[in-house]
Each structure stands twice: as C-alpha cells, then as structure tokens.
Amino acid sequence: MRSCTCCRLTSTSVLVVNVIDVDDEAPRFTESTYLLSVTENLPSGTEVGRVVAFDADLPPNDRHTFELDVTSELNKLFSIDSLTGVIYTRRAFDREMTDNYQLTVVVTGRP
C-alpha cells in the first residue's frame, strides 16, 4: 500500500467581513453662527430661518434633534422644530423695543 504525502485535497472560500457602523460621531452644525432676520409686527408662528447639522455616521445612526438652550428666557420668544431645525416666533416683535436676540441652539444625536 502506497501513501501519498505530496498532495492534499483542499478547498477555499472567500470570507467577507462587513464592519457595522455605530453611533460614534457627534452631529455638527454647518455654520458656527447663523444670521437670521424677521420683520417686526409679524404674527406668532412666523418662520425665522433654519439651522442645519450633519452627522458623519451612516443611517440610521446619523439622526439628530434640535432644541433651544433650555436655560434661556428666549424660549418664551422663539421655538424650534426638533427634527427640521426651523425656528419660529412665539409672538410679534417690535424693533424699537429690541433689535436683536442671541439664541443658542443645541443639536443632539438620537437613536
């Protein structure tokens, strides 16, 4: 009986490893400062403008929400759509009383 040690029977396969994205990137605003304007005497609910943010994560980990700084008294004057970043007035403004407001908007990643 003869033994063959010079050849082996083998098979190969290609293995593909996909790296799954996790929510590890913080959302960032597209601008560091937004300059928006609203005409005085317009009714409550008037759109002032929109802030925009992006997240380097892949969907669905790239979702985020917006909110105005909760410690600010300006929350009584303005509101923000948490999903779109659109800012609205909560009342009419009088330029002769106050001619500008400085808001702080926070963007937070969401699951």
N, CA, C and O of each residue as an XYZ file, in Angstrom:
444
protein
N       0.829     -1.160      0.000
C       0.000      0.000      0.000
C       0.889      1.244      0.000
O       1.837      1.382      0.773
N       0.535      2.105     -0.882
C       1.339      3.300     -1.066
C       0.657      4.517     -0.452
O      -0.546      4.703     -0.632
N       1.383      5.321      0.249
C       0.848      6.522      0.881
C       1.327      7.733      0.100
O       2.509      7.843     -0.226
N       0.401      8.648     -0.202
C       0.760      9.852     -0.951
C       0.791     11.037      0.012
O      -0.254     11.469      0.498
N       1.953     11.549      0.283
C       2.096     12.691      1.185
C       2.397     13.976      0.421
O       2.538     15.031      1.039
N       2.495     13.917     -0.870
C       2.864     15.086     -1.650
C       1.667     15.945     -2.057
O       1.864     17.092     -2.460
N       0.472     15.456     -1.971
C      -0.678     16.257     -2.381
C      -1.789     16.140     -1.336
O      -2.029     15.074     -0.769
N      -2.444     17.249     -1.106
C      -3.568     17.287     -0.169
C      -4.789     17.773     -0.915
O      -4.681     18.586     -1.833
N      -5.914     17.294     -0.538
C      -7.165     17.759     -1.115
C      -7.626     18.953     -0.302
O      -7.764     18.858      0.917
N      -7.867     20.089     -0.972
C      -8.232     21.304     -0.250
C      -9.385     22.009     -0.947
O      -9.756     21.685     -2.075
N      -9.932     22.973     -0.243
C     -10.980     23.829     -0.776
C     -10.780     25.218     -0.177
O     -10.269     25.353      0.935
N     -11.177     26.231     -0.906
C     -11.060     27.590     -0.386
C     -12.404     28.295     -0.479
O     -13.286     27.892     -1.237
N     -12.539     29.339      0.295
C     -13.755     30.146      0.287
C     -13.359     31.586      0.563
O     -12.369     31.847      1.246
N     -14.126     32.508      0.037
C     -13.903     33.934      0.299
C     -14.787     34.323      1.470
O     -15.979     34.016      1.484
N     -14.223     34.978      2.421
C     -14.949     35.437      3.597
C     -15.021     36.957      3.535
O     -13.991     37.625      3.447
N     -16.236     37.508      3.580
C     -16.436     38.949      3.557
C     -16.878     39.367      4.957
O     -17.856     38.842      5.490
N     -16.160     40.303      5.541
C     -16.500     40.810      6.861
C     -16.970     42.253      6.699
O     -16.201     43.115      6.276
N     -18.223     42.512      7.033
C     -18.763     43.863      6.992
C     -18.598     44.504      8.357
O     -18.947     43.909      9.376
N     -18.075     45.699      8.374
C     -17.942     46.457      9.616
C     -19.210     47.297      9.760
O     -19.529     48.102      8.885
N     -19.921     47.110     10.853
C     -21.198     47.773     11.098
C     -20.949     49.132     11.765
O     -20.184     49.239     12.724
N     -21.602     50.150     11.243
C     -21.487     51.498     11.808
C     -22.210     51.569     13.148
O     -23.285     50.993     13.319
N     -21.615     52.272     14.079
C     -22.269     52.573     15.353
C     -22.373     54.083     15.476
O     -21.690     54.817     14.761
N     -23.209     54.540     16.362
C     -23.415     55.975     16.555
C     -22.273     56.543     17.389
O     -22.400     56.717     18.601
N     -21.153     56.829     16.722
C     -19.976     57.321     17.445
C     -19.497     58.687     16.959
O     -18.434     59.155     17.366
N     -20.271     59.321     16.097
C     -19.930     60.653     15.601
C     -20.931     61.669     16.128
O     -22.141     61.449     16.069
N     -20.429     62.766     16.635
C     -21.312     63.830     17.133
C     -21.837     64.645     15.954
O     -21.104     64.898     14.997
N     -23.104     65.058     16.021
C     -23.606     65.942     14.967
C     -22.924     67.300     15.051
O     -22.524     67.742     16.128
N     -22.797     67.956     13.903
C     -22.148     69.272     13.841
C     -22.988     70.204     12.965
O     -23.569     69.793     11.961
N     -23.033     71.459     13.375
C     -23.733     72.464     12.577
C     -22.925     72.786     11.327
O     -21.696     72.701     11.331
N     -23.624     73.155     10.262
C     -22.936     73.533      9.033
C     -22.338     74.929      9.137
O     -21.446     75.274      8.362
N     -22.809     75.734     10.077
C     -22.282     77.084     10.319
C     -22.023     77.235     11.818
O     -22.750     76.663     12.630
N     -21.008     77.992     12.186
C     -20.773     78.250     13.614
C     -21.693     79.354     14.129
O     -22.043     79.379     15.309
N     -22.080     80.261     13.241
C     -23.013     81.338     13.576
C     -23.998     81.497     12.426
O     -23.610     81.519     11.257
N     -25.264     81.605     12.769
C     -26.309     81.851     11.776
C     -26.824     83.270     11.977
O     -27.110     83.670     13.106
N     -26.944     84.024     10.912
C     -27.507     85.366     10.961
C     -28.876     85.327     10.304
O     -28.978     85.221      9.081
N     -29.920     85.413     11.102
C     -31.291     85.326     10.611
C     -32.007     86.638     10.896
O     -31.607     87.389     11.786
N     -33.053     86.909     10.150
C     -33.825     88.141     10.332
C     -35.307     87.818     10.320
O     -35.751     86.858      9.691
N     -36.059     88.646     11.031
C     -37.513     88.561     10.990
C     -38.047     89.985     10.981
O     -37.527     90.853     11.682
N     -39.071     90.222     10.200
C     -39.686     91.543     10.128
C     -40.552     91.771     11.356
O     -41.250     90.862     11.806
N     -40.509     92.986     11.900
C     -41.311     93.276     13.087
C     -42.801     93.211     12.770
O     -43.215     93.319     11.616
N     -43.598     93.031     13.826
C     -45.063     93.025     13.777
C     -45.682     91.836     13.043
O     -46.886     91.848     12.785
N     -44.899     90.809     12.699
C     -45.478     89.614     12.093
C     -46.052     88.728     13.194
O     -45.582     88.790     14.330
N     -47.053     87.906     12.889
C     -47.722     87.124     13.928
C     -46.858     85.998     14.497
O     -45.858     85.593     13.904
N     -47.270     85.514     15.646
C     -46.660     84.338     16.258
C     -46.707     83.183     15.261
O     -47.682     83.022     14.528
N     -45.653     82.390     15.242
C     -45.592     81.261     14.313
C     -44.903     81.584     13.007
O     -44.840     80.741     12.112
N     -44.379     82.808     12.885
C     -43.650     83.193     11.677
C     -42.305     82.474     11.651
O     -41.601     82.426     12.660
N     -41.951     81.917     10.497
C     -40.659     81.248     10.350
C     -39.545     82.284     10.287
O     -39.607     83.228      9.499
N     -38.524     82.101     11.122
C     -37.372     82.998     11.160
C     -36.263     82.474     10.259
O     -35.612     83.252      9.561
N     -36.046     81.182     10.267
C     -34.984     80.570      9.477
C     -34.761     79.148      9.928
O     -35.568     78.575     10.660
N     -33.648     78.582      9.479
C     -33.372     77.176      9.763
C     -31.901     76.984     10.057
O     -31.047     77.579      9.400
N     -31.603     76.150     11.046
C     -30.235     75.708     11.290
C     -30.093     74.305     10.714
O     -31.060     73.545     10.665
N     -28.888     73.968     10.280
C     -28.643     72.683      9.633
C     -27.453     72.016     10.304
O     -26.455     72.666     10.615
N     -27.573     70.708     10.523
C     -26.468     69.938     11.097
C     -26.302     68.649     10.308
O     -27.226     68.205      9.625
N     -25.139     68.060     10.403
C     -24.877     66.779      9.759
C     -24.177     65.873     10.750
O     -23.632     66.327     11.756
N     -24.201     64.599     10.452
C     -23.580     63.586     11.310
C     -22.845     62.636     10.379
O     -23.435     62.152      9.413
N     -21.581     62.356     10.639
C     -20.777     61.514      9.750
C     -21.149     60.036      9.824
O     -20.677     59.244      9.009
N     -21.987     59.652     10.787
C     -22.430     58.264     10.860
C     -23.332     57.925      9.680
O     -23.902     58.809      9.040
N     -23.452     56.645      9.406
C     -24.358     56.171      8.359
C     -25.763     56.017      8.933
O     -25.924     55.840     10.141
N     -26.795     56.085      8.064
C     -28.160     55.849      8.547
C     -28.262     54.457      9.179
O     -27.613     53.532      8.690
N     -29.023     54.275     10.210
C     -29.873     55.266     10.858
C     -29.167     56.032     11.974
O     -29.814     56.780     12.708
N     -27.857     55.859     12.113
C     -27.120     56.496     13.212
C     -26.809     57.973     12.971
O     -26.168     58.612     13.805
N     -27.252     58.515     11.851
C     -26.977     59.909     11.513
C     -28.115     60.850     11.908
O     -28.093     62.024     11.540
N     -29.098     60.362     12.643
C     -30.252     61.188     13.021
C     -29.909     62.073     14.218
O     -29.097     61.708     15.069
N     -30.541     63.231     14.263
C     -30.296     64.151     15.368
C     -31.527     65.020     15.607
O     -32.430     65.086     14.773
N     -31.546     65.685     16.760
C     -32.643     66.587     17.094
C     -32.075     67.936     17.518
O     -30.939     68.044     17.980
N     -32.905     68.959     17.345
C     -32.527     70.321     17.706
C     -33.369     70.779     18.883
O     -34.522     70.376     19.037
N     -32.775     71.626     19.708
C     -33.530     72.289     20.772
C     -32.862     73.617     21.101
O     -31.659     73.791     20.911
N     -33.666     74.543     21.595
C     -33.112     75.800     22.085
C     -32.584     75.567     23.481
O     -33.104     74.726     24.214
N     -31.554     76.305     23.855
C     -30.990     76.209     25.200
C     -32.118     76.354     26.216
O     -32.781     77.390     26.281
N     -32.327     75.301     27.009
C     -33.471     75.274     27.923
C     -33.327     76.250     29.083
O     -34.311     76.535     29.765
N     -32.143     76.763     29.321
C     -31.944     77.705     30.429
C     -32.231     79.147     30.007
O     -32.196     80.055     30.836
N     -32.512     79.356     28.729
C     -32.692     80.704     28.203
C     -34.140     81.172     28.318
O     -35.074     80.411     28.068
N     -34.306     82.414     28.693
C     -35.633     83.049     28.714
C     -36.169     83.250     27.295
O     -37.364     83.480     27.108
N     -35.295     83.164     26.308
C     -35.713     83.373     24.921
C     -36.610     82.249     24.412
O     -37.216     82.385     23.349
N     -36.708     81.142     25.148
C     -37.634     80.066     24.775
C     -39.074     80.561     24.789
O     -39.944     79.962     24.156
N     -39.328     81.639     25.500
C     -40.662     82.232     25.515
C     -40.931     83.022     24.235
O     -42.083     83.297     23.902
N     -39.870     83.383     23.525
C     -39.996     84.210     22.327
C     -39.859     83.412     21.028
O     -40.408     83.797     19.996
N     -39.120     82.296     21.088
C     -38.840     81.506     19.896
C     -39.079     80.027     20.188
O     -39.018     79.587     21.336
N     -39.351     79.272     19.128
C     -39.428     77.813     19.221
C     -38.662     77.226     18.052
O     -38.371     77.918     17.076
N     -38.338     75.950     18.156
C     -37.615     75.275     17.082
C     -38.257     73.920     16.829
O     -38.626     73.216     17.769
N     -38.387     73.560     15.569
C     -38.854     72.221     15.216
C     -37.696     71.275     15.473
O     -36.633     71.426     14.870
N     -37.876     70.312     16.347
C     -36.776     69.452     16.785
C     -36.202     68.586     15.664
O     -35.047     68.168     15.744
N     -36.984     68.311     14.626
C     -36.495     67.456     13.540
C     -35.926     68.233     12.358
O     -34.967     67.793     11.724
N     -36.519     69.391     12.062
C     -36.089     70.136     10.869
C     -35.121     71.277     11.167
O     -34.404     71.719     10.269
N     -35.084     71.763     12.409
C     -34.227     72.896     12.745
C     -34.814     74.238     12.372
O     -34.127     75.256     12.457
N     -36.091     74.265     11.954
C     -36.741     75.525     11.604
C     -37.113     76.268     12.886
O     -37.688     75.691     13.809
N     -36.774     77.563     12.927
C     -37.034     78.406     14.104
C     -38.233     79.295     13.802
O     -38.335     79.889     12.729
N     -39.145     79.371     14.784
C     -40.378     80.152     14.655
C     -40.474     81.165     15.783
O     -39.881     80.991     16.848
N     -41.236     82.230     15.532
C     -41.523     83.206     16.592
C     -42.675     82.693     17.449
O     -43.522     81.938     16.972
N     -42.701     83.102     18.706
C     -43.820     82.790     19.591
C     -44.704     84.019     19.815
O     -45.736     83.943     20.481
N     -44.276     85.159     19.244
C     -45.060     86.397     19.357
C     -44.564     87.378     18.297
O     -43.562     87.122     17.629
N     -45.255     88.481     18.147
C     -44.797     89.543     17.250
C     -43.679     90.320     17.937
O     -43.659     90.430     19.163
N     -42.758     90.855     17.155
C     -41.633     91.619     17.692
C     -41.744     93.087     17.294
O     -42.309     93.430     16.256
N     -41.190     93.937     18.146
C     -41.156     95.376     17.898
C     -39.690     95.784     17.884
O     -39.021     95.716     18.915
N     -39.188     96.204     16.739
C     -37.772     96.550     16.604
C     -37.377     97.701     17.515
O     -36.243     97.748     17.993
N     -38.286     98.623     17.759
C     -37.961     99.765     18.620
C     -37.777     99.336     20.087
O     -37.122    100.037     20.857
N     -38.341     98.209     20.465
C     -38.164     97.687     21.830
C     -36.850     96.896     21.949
O     -36.057     97.133     22.860
N     -36.633     95.963     21.027
C     -35.411     95.153     20.991
C     -35.088     94.883     19.531
O     -35.950     94.443     18.769
N     -33.829     95.150     19.136
C     -33.498     94.996     17.720
C     -32.727     93.727     17.389
O     -32.478     93.465     16.212
N     -32.333     92.917     18.393
C     -31.715     91.626     18.091
C     -31.783     90.701     19.298
O     -31.920     91.148     20.437
N     -31.687     89.433     19.031
C     -31.713     88.384     20.049
C     -30.606     87.405     19.713
O     -30.331     87.155     18.539
N     -29.976     86.854     20.723
C     -28.948     85.848     20.506
C     -29.432     84.540     21.124
O     -29.564     84.428     22.343
N     -29.691     83.558     20.274
C     -30.171     82.257     20.707
C     -29.043     81.233     20.692
O     -28.094     81.350     19.916
N     -29.155     80.246     21.541
C     -28.255     79.105     21.498
C     -29.069     77.881     21.130
O     -30.040     77.542     21.808
N     -28.668     77.215     20.046
C     -29.339     76.000     19.595
C     -28.407     74.831     19.894
O     -27.197     74.914     19.680
N     -28.985     73.745     20.391
C     -28.224     72.525     20.701
C     -28.692     71.431     19.749
O     -29.892     71.232     19.565
N     -27.743     70.726     19.148
C     -28.074     69.567     18.314
C     -27.530     68.336     19.023
O     -26.389     68.317     19.485
N     -28.376     67.300     19.099
C     -28.028     66.083     19.820
C     -28.313     64.873     18.935
O     -29.368     64.799     18.305
N     -27.383     63.928     18.886
C     -27.627     62.690     18.155
C     -28.727     61.905     18.845
O     -28.855     61.946     20.068
N     -29.528     61.184     18.053
C     -30.617     60.394     18.654
C     -30.581     58.981     18.102
O     -30.144     58.735     16.978
N     -31.054     58.064     18.930
C     -31.038     56.644     18.498
C     -32.076     56.360     17.431
O     -32.189     55.226     16.967
